[in-house]
Amino acid sequence: MGHVLVPALGGGAGIALMIACADAADLPLTLAPFTTSIVLVMCAPGSRFARVRNVLGGHVLSALAGLGVLLLAGSNPWFAALAVGLAIALMQASDTMHPLAGINALVMVLAAPSWTFVLMPVASGALVLVSFAFVYHRGCALLRVDYGGRKPPG
């Protein structure tokens, strides 16, 4: 039962933290692209896609890909598709593949936010996410939380 409850509680707490951050930054929660990443780092923290470098690098590179396409070509659904393809190429080339981060490229082109969106909420949100996951999983390990017979992460 621990393998169900531990990630579920962590995922809910992580989303609550993202909601608080979005509220504090006065951003619509839909523009905070981390809900799917929280599910991954809570449920499959051992996955290579859940590594810190992948979560941080994937989100930032995807946002930068979207920003680049936005600045060069403008806001258009077809250009958003180009931005996502570019984000995939950048993540593959830098070994920071985090499939869930691809949404950042699309959001950058379609929502056309300021370049500061790359810093807040993307980079800062990804940092909060990986920090939360690290503390949560370490805390569970210290408390010897039952992962349902599965090996705890880390």
HELIX and SHEET records of a PDB file:
HELIX    1   1 GLY A    2  ALA A   24  1                                  23    
HELIX    2   2 LEU A   29  LEU A   31  5                                   3    
HELIX    3   3 THR A   35  CYS A   43  1                                   9    
HELIX    4   4 ARG A   48  ALA A   50  5                                   3    
HELIX    5   5 VAL A   52  ALA A   73  1                                  22    
HELIX    6   6 PRO A   77  ALA A   93  1                                  17    
HELIX    7   7 PRO A   99  GLY A  102  5                                   4    
HELIX    8   8 ILE A  103  ALA A  111  1                                   9    
HELIX    9   9 TRP A  115  VAL A  118  5                                   4    
HELIX   10  10 LEU A  119  ALA A  123  3                                   5    
HELIX   11  11 SER A  124  LEU A  142  1                                  19    
END                                                                             
